[in-house]
Amino acid sequence: MPVPSQFESSIRRAVSSGEFGAALRLWHEFSQTIQQRASLGELTLPELAAARELCAWTALTAQCARAHSQRRLGELKASNRAAQVYSQIATARG
């Protein structure tokens, strides 16, 4: 069984659901497995290519999640500022 197939679905599931701590732990296990297989001369080029693709997908998906979170945080900050201004106006009219 190729190395990536042992970890790929679990890593993709963790990243997709925003469980980045779990994904990091899985990546750590995966990297240890790759290192062991490479040191034994058992790692194939297709396995390495699949690992590279998974790494690229993980990075892109995490960047998208980060951008979405940053946008949402900006919206919340703007909403909070507006609420503070409205509160100050209401207090001044009070």
Buried (B, 14 or more C-beta within 10 A) or exposed (E): EEBBEEBBEBBBEBBEEBEBEBBBBBBEBBEEBBEEBEEEEEBEEEBBEBBEEBBEBBEEBBEEBEEEEEEEEEEEEEEEEEEEEEEEEEEEEE
